[in-house]
Structure formats: C-alpha cells, structure tokens
Amino acid sequence: MKRLGTGIGWRPEIADAVERMPGIDWVEVVAENVCPGHLPDSLLRLRERGVTVVPHGVSLGLGGADRPDEARLTALAERAEALGSPLVTEHIAFVRAGGPLTASPRLEAGHLLPVPRTRDALDVLCENIRIAQDALPVPLAVENIAALISWPGEEMSEGQFLYELADRTGVRLLIDVANLHTNHVNRGEDPAEALAELPLEAIAYVHVAGGFERDGVWHDSHAHPVPRPVLDILTDLASRVSPPGVLLERDENFPEPAELEGELGSIREALAKGGAKPAPAGPPTPAPSSPATTADDLTRQRLALAQTALLSALVAGTPVPEDFDRVRLGVQARALAGKRADVVAKIAPELPEILGTAYRPTFLAYAPGHPMTAGYRRDALDFAEHVLLTGRLENPATRRALREWWLDRSGSTPRSPRPTARLARATRRALLRR
C-alpha cells in the first residue's frame, strides 16, 4: 500500500488555499462532485505537482440490501482512472431502501445510515464489496461511519464486524477516528476496544474531523474544529500502527487557511505523540481466509425489509420499528430533514433567494410527507412544485418567480415520479395558469 502522508479534503471553497498549504502530500475529493472529462484546474495543478488525489464515494450504498448499481460503479471507476488514484474509498452504510425487494417505493436517505451488525447484513455487505472490487480498477477501502442510532439485536461489536469484513473480503479499511468518537458519545462504544479489535494491517488511511455536542448527542458536522478527544483517539491508533495516510475533513464553515494549517499541525503532533509504530510487514491487507459466500435472495429480502422500515420511519413518518429508541430516531429524522433542506439550498440557491426566510420552515414542513426518491436535484423541483400547487404563496411576485424557476428547470414536461403522464400534464397546465 502506497504511503500517502498527511492530506486534506479538497473542496472548491478552499481549493486555492489547499494549493498553497505547505506539507500537503495528498488530497481526497468527493467522487460524485467531479466529472472525469472536466476536472477542476486546481486538481489538475495538484496532480502535476505529484500530489495524490483519492476519490471518496458517498452514494454506492454498499451496506444496502441491493447489489451495487453498475452505473455508479462505472462512474467511480472512471473517476479513479481520470485522477490516476492508487485506490478509491466508500462507506459501510446504506443510503437508500425499498424497491423490488420489498415491493415498495424507493426511498433515498440523502445520508449515510448504519448497517446492522448482524450475520445477514455482513453476508450482504461482503458480497456487495466483492462485486465492487471486481468492477474497480484499483483497490477499494471502506469507511466506518458515525451514527446517532443503534440497531436492536446486533451480534457483533464494531471492531469485530470490521475485522470479519476485512478477513472475508480482503478489503482495506478507512478508519475515521472522529466517527469512533461520535459512536462513543451516541452509542456508548469504547474507541479503544474498537481499535484493539481492528486488523491494523488492513488500514489504508485515517480520517480526522470535527463536530459538536448538543443535548448529549454528538453531531459529526465536518464544520467545526477537531476536538481533543478525536486527536486522543488518533494518538491511540498511532501507538498501535503507523497509518499509511491521515486526512483532515472539512466540508462547511471553512476557516481561514492558517486555522486549517493549525489543525493539520495538531494532527501531526497527535501522530508523533502516539509513536507511530511501523506498519506490520507483509501484504497491506489480509487475503480472504475463507471461501467466498453469497447472500441468498431471502437474506437480502430480510435486510431490505428491515432497512426500509427504518428509513421510512426516518423520512416518511411511518411508525418506528420495534425496539428502536424513539427519541434517537426523532433526533435523526430532524437531522436528515435539516441536511436535506441545506443541500437543496446549495444545489438550487435560487429557492432560498425566492422564498426568503420562509424557505427553511416551509421545506421542513414539506419533508416528512414527501420523502426523497430520486436525488437532491429532483427533490428541489418536487419541493417547488409542491409549494406552487398548495397555493400558499401570498405574494404574487414570489409566486411568479418560483413558477418561472420551476418551468425553466422542469423541461417541456415535468419529470414527475407520479405514475401517469396525464397528471404531469395537468400539473404543468395548473402552474402555467397561475
């Protein structure tokens, strides 16, 4: 495994600052945010300087009940090749549920949700990872995620689950120490125990990020400074093994470059404090120790039903599945709705401009009864259509601006998820008359 060194998450908002930062050995880019044929000039300049660029996927949903989507795998492979990356990374999570396995509508979470640590879920995850490994031109590493909620009836700890995953598939691990801290606060899990159970030789690199605590819940925001407990977990990890790479993640609320450089310095100090033991000799990741097993259709269906019930409770207001913590599910549901409103505002910044201070409360009232089914861009159009059809806009200028925005982006006929073209045409006629 190539030693990556110290890096930072590349984001357009800090692209210039990243280029000027001293001691940056590599960067990570959200795979879905770059186009292979039109790479940002900043990334091209970094590559020309010899800075490694790693694509980090967020939409595969390897922990979901369905097999990985071929188009998404192809897109991730194209980005790895375009960037000349030594590996690609994704998450141990599910991001959508429903569909043919459950004979129910497809639901999108717009967020990374935890996989139950059960034998069924592990069988499905292992097969999905093998499918992804076969489709990708470079090695795959998968990341442990942060979670607000726990699944009832789990059969393994996080460390045991990750160990068996790496043992059965040979996949590399991206260990997020901030997520270990999040799960310590939210789920009472001991980071030291998780580190002790990990296959250290499988670690590809490490994520470090900040967050905040509110009402006893830790939110992995990637928008706040890295706290001391996260750096302490990094030191503990560095006392056990020297990770091939460590990366600072920051996605929002970007500080001045000097502050980011200071955080990188704190990360280097935490590594040095841990002693950074040499990586174990031998292969960088364990070879699978047992014959590959497949997840049969019944196993996938059981997982699909469980994940769909949970996601539906979170985004569609259906009853909370048995034995889940209702309070925590409420916190997670509100967090998902808030994130959804924020992302739609970024993708379609005209909406908060048109609606003003009414945008966020209107969207939060809309979200529970209208789960996302086809991504954020479709979500923005559906939200605008809903607001127009409900007739709640008293200001004629606001209604006219929103109608023009919707018509400009919906095409000659709305790409409605509703079952009939007749309804789509009726919708368009209604909007045109307003």
N, C-alpha and C positions, 0 to 999 in steps of 0.2 A: 504494500500500500504506500503510495506516494505521501511523503510528509508535507503537509500543507502550510504549517506555521500559524501565524496569527492573522485573522481576517475580520472583515466587517460585511454586513449585509448591504449590497448595493441597492440603492433606491434612487429614482430620478431626482428627488428633492435634495439629496446630498451628493449627487454624482460629482460635482466639481470639487467638493471638499474631500471626497474619498480619493480622487486622483492626486490631491496634494498632500495627503496624510503620509507621514514617514512610517516605515516599518510595516506596511500592508503587504502581506505575502499573497493573499488571495481574497476573492470576494464570492459571495453567494447571491444569486438572483432568483426571484420568484419565476419559475418556468413559464407559467401562464401569462406573465406580463411582458414577455419578449417575443418577437417574431423572427424566426431564423433568417429570413431574407432581408430584414430591415433592423439589424442590431443597432442599438444606440451608439453614437460615436464614442461616448465615454467608455463603454465596454470594449469597443474595438481598440481604443488607445491603451487601455489597461492590458489587453491581450498582447499588443505589440511590445509592451514593456516586459512581458514574461509573467504577468500576474495571472494566476489560475482563476478561472471562472467556473463555478459549480451551479447547475440549475437545480432548484429546490421546488418540487411539485407540491400542489395543495389540493388537487381535485380528483386524483385517481380513486380514492376510497378503497384502499387495499383491504381494509378490515370489514368492508360491507359484504353482504351475502351474495351479491352477483359477482361473476367473473369480471376481471378488469376489462374496461372498454377498449377495443382495438384502436379506435381513432385517438383516444387520449394517450395510449402507449406510443403510438406512432409519433404524435406531436412531441412527447417527451424525448423520444429517441432523436428526432430531428434537432431539437434544441441542444442536446448533448453533443451531437456531431458538429453543429454550427459553431458552438463555443469551444470545441476542442477539449471537452471536460474529461477528467480522469474517472469520474463517477457521477451518478445522479442520486438524488435523495427524494424520499416521500415520507408519509406518516403512517403510523399504526393507528388507523382511525376509520370510521365510516362517515360519509358526508351526504349520503342520500339513502332512501329506503322506499319500499313499496314496489310497484311494478308487477311483472308477470308472476314472480314467485309467490306473491300474496294476493294476486288478482285485485289490487287496489291502486289508486292513483300514485304516481311517482311523486315523492316529496324531496326537496333539497333543503339541507340544513344551512348552507352558507357558512359552515363552521366545521371544525374537526371535533367529532364526538368519540368518546371512549368505546373500545371494544370490550365486551365481557371477557374476563379471564377464565374461560371455560374450555373444555376439550373440544366442543363443537366449534367454537369461534377460532381456536388455534388451528384446527384442521382446515377450516376455510381460508384463514389468513395464510397458512403455509402454501396451500395450492395457488392462491392468488399471487403470492410473491414469486413462486416458481414460474408462473405464466409471465409475469413482468420481467423476470430475469432473462427468460428466453427471448423476449421481444426487444430488449435494450442492448445497445452496442457496447456498453461499459458496465462495470459493477453497480449494483444498487445498494444503498444504505437506507434504513428506515428509522424513523424518529419516534421515541416515546412522547406522548402528548400530555398536556395539562388538562385537568378535568375538575368540574365543580361537583359532579355526581358520581356515585358508585353504583355498580350493578349488584343486585342481590344474588346470593348463591355463587359467588366467584370461587373457583377451585385452586387458584394459584396466586402468589404474590406477583408484583410487577417484575421483580428480578427473576423469579422462576419462569414466568411467561416469556420474557426476553431471552433467557438462556435456552429454553427449549426451542424457541423460534429460530435462533441462530444455529443451534445444533442440528435441527432438522432440514434447514434450507441452505445453510452456508451464507446467509445474507449478512451484510455488515450492519452495524448499529450506529446511528447518530444519537448520542446521548445529550439531552437537553437538561442541564443541571437546574435551570430555572423551573422547568416542569416538575422535576423531583421536589423542589421546594413548594411549588403550588400544591402538589398532591400530599405533601406533608401537612400543610395547613388545612386543606379542604377535606382530606380523606384520612388523616392520621397515619400516613405511611412514613416509615423511617427511611430517609435517604441513604443512610449508612448501610442499612440492611440491603437495600436495592443494589448499591454499588458492590457489596460483598458477594452478591449472587450473580452478577453480570459476567459474561465471558469477555474479559478485558481484551483479549486478542482480537475480538471482532469489532472493536470500536474504530470507526472511520474518522469521526471528528466530534466536536462538542459544541453545543450552542450555549450562549450565556445571554440573559435578557433581564429586563426589569419589569416590575409590576407594582401593584398597590393592594393594601388590605382595607376592606370596608365591611363592617358588621361581622367580623370573624371569617370572612371569605376572601381568599386571595385571588385577585384578577391578574392573569398573565397578559398585561396590556401591550408590552413591547413599546411603551410610550413614556416610560419612567426610568430613572437611573437604576443601575444594577445594585440591589441591596446587599448588605454584608452577608446575610445567611446564604445567598446564592454563591457568593465568592467563597464562602467557607466550604460549601459542597464541592466546588471546583478544586479547592485545595485538597480535600479528602480524596477526590478522584486522582489528582496528580500524585498523591502519596502512594497510590497503588499501581499506576501505569502512566507513561508519558503519552498523552493523546496525540495522534498524528496532526491534528489541527484543532484550533479553538476559534470560534467566531462570535462577534458581538452582533446581536439582532436589535434593530431599532426601526419601527415601522411608522410611527407617528410622533407628533410633538417634538420635532427634531431640534436639539440644542445647537449652540454654536460649535464649530469644529473643535475648538480647544477642549470643550467638555467631553466630546466623543473620544478625543485622543487621551484625555484623562482616564476615561473608563477602560480604554484599551490598556493603559498603563497599569490600572488596578488588576486587570485580568492577568497580565504578565507577572505581577507581584504574587497573585494567588497561586499561579502555577509554580513559581520559584519557591514559594513557602512550602508547597507540598513535596518538593524534592524531585518531582517529575521523573520517576524511575524509568529506566529503559523499557521499551516495549518488549514483550516476550519474543523470543526467537521463533522462527518457523513461519508458516503461512500467515498472512494478515487476517485471515478469517477462517474459522473452522470448516472443514469439509463436512457435508452432511454425514451423520453417523448411522443413519438408518435408511432403509429403502423409502422412496417417496410414496406417500399415501395420498389418496384423493378424497375430497369431501363429496359424499354422495348427495343426490338431489334432496333427500329427506333432511340431511344435516343442514344444507343451505336453506331449506324452507323453514326449519325451526329457527335458525338465526334471523332470517328475513322477517318472520312474524314478530319476533322479539324486538328487533331494531325498528320496525315500522310502528309498533305500538308506542315505543319510547319517543320516536321523532314526532309522531302525530300528536302526542301529549304536549310536546315542547312547542310545536309551531302551528298546530291546528286546534288546540283547545280541547282535545278529546280526553277521556278520563285517564288519570295517572295509573300506569301499570302497577300490579300488586307488588308490595314490599319495597317500592322506591320511596325515598324521602321526599314528601310532597313540598316541603319548604325549599329544599335544594332545587327541586325541579322548577319551582316558581322562579327562583333566582336565575337559573339557567335560561328559562324561557324569556325572561325580561332582558337578559344579556343578549340572547340571539336576536330579539326584535330590535334592540338598540343598535347592534352591529349591522343588522340589515338596513336600518334607516341610514346609518353613516355611510355604508358602502354605496347605496343607491344615490346618496347625495354627492359622492365622489364621481361616480360613473355618469350621472346626469345632474351636474351642478346647476342647471337652469331651474330644476324643480324647487330647491330651497330659495332661489332668487325670485321665482314667480310667486310662490306661496308665502314667503317671508317667515315670520315667527310661527305661523300655523303649520309649517311643513312637518316638523318632528312630531307634535302631538297628533296630527292627522294621520301620519304614517303609522305611529304606534297603535292608534285605534284601528287602523286598517289591517295590520299584520296578523293578529290572532285568527281572524276569519278567512284570511286569504294566504295560505302557505305558498311559499315559493316552489315552483315546479320546473323552471327552465332557466335558471341563472339570473344574475342581477340585471342585465340589460332588459330582458323580458319583464322582470319584476318592476322596473321603473315605468315601462309602458303600461303594464296592468294597473299599477297604482294610479297613474294619471287618468287612465280610462275610468277607473272606479270613482275617482273624485268628480270627474265631469258628469258621469251618469247619475250620481246621487244628488246632483244639483245643490250642493252645499256651499257653493261659491257665490257669495252675495255681491261681490264687486265685479261688475261687468268686464272691466279691463283685465282683471286677474283671470276670469273665466276665458276670455278671448285669447289671452297669452298662452294659457295652458292648452287650450284647444289647438292653437296653431302649432305649439311644440309637439303635441301628440300626433297630429296629422302629418307633420313634417317627417317624423321618425317611424310611423307605422306603415308607410308604403300605401299603395293603392287599395289594399285590403288589409285590415289588421291581422297580424299573425296570432290570432286568438287561440288559446288552448281549449276553448269550448268546442263541443262536438260537431257543430254544424256551421257551414258557410253562411246559411241564412241568418243566423244570429250575428255573425260578424258583419254582414252587410247592413243589418238593422242597426247595429251599434254605430257603424260609420254614418248612416243617414241621420241618426239621432244627434251625433256630435256635430255634423255639418249644419243642422238646423239651429243649433244653439247660438 
